[in-house]
């Protein structure tokens, strides 16, 4: 979702591995490359696309401190999770 910077990034990722890789390598000009976001520190998995979309919309309305608390509950050290999910 984000990195150590002040930016928090919420996005539903239908092709999570490809998109996460593109963000890490800054292969495409995007929000993440503009703000130097290159770590995956939190994610959720859904089997149902409608539920994933609803959750994404919900999280985008959250205050910054709520998002930080959500991340720190699961990943207090803000460890990059990408290596553990990549192929």
Secondary structure as UniProt FT lines:
FT   TURN            14..15
FT   HELIX           16..25
FT   HELIX           31..34
FT   TURN            35..36
FT   HELIX           49..61
FT   HELIX           64..74
FT   TURN            76..77
FT   HELIX           82..85
//
